[in-house]
Amino acid sequence: MSSKVTVERGQLRFMAAHMATFRGQVEPLHGHNYAVIVECEGSLTEDCWVIDFAEAKAVMKALCDQLDHKFLLQRPSALLTAVEHEESWELVAEGRRRYVFPKCDVIALPIGNSTAEEIARWLHGEFCRALRGRGITNIANVTVGVEEAPGQAGWFTGDFSGA
């Protein structure tokens, strides 16, 4: 038997820019006010909960804070060339559009595309690692949703121990 808890939106938000790739093209530079939803499923602890809501929110908020007001750089990308310099990132989209960002404004993520689904997958892995680091072992699965706009979200569900 398992139980579920959900924490969502509220402080689990970040604003970020990106250029996702789609059908062989790089989208124009744009941003979203993202909201995050997390669902943890597992067995109840001896205190009769899956996870303390405050702990789940604190861990995910720290991850959202890493992404807040950043350019989300997908690494690697077939259509978006990125060169890291000492104090900047230089990007070339589709071989013709050139951007230079201060390094402090960029977070390079190990994702193939900066879609909501891929951001959710990255958040899932980091969230699970952080909870395991805190000694949590009763969770079986975690689902993370990343909402780009109201009613428009990408989701990732995965095993807690294998993330």
Disulfide bonds with the S-S distance in Angstrom:
none
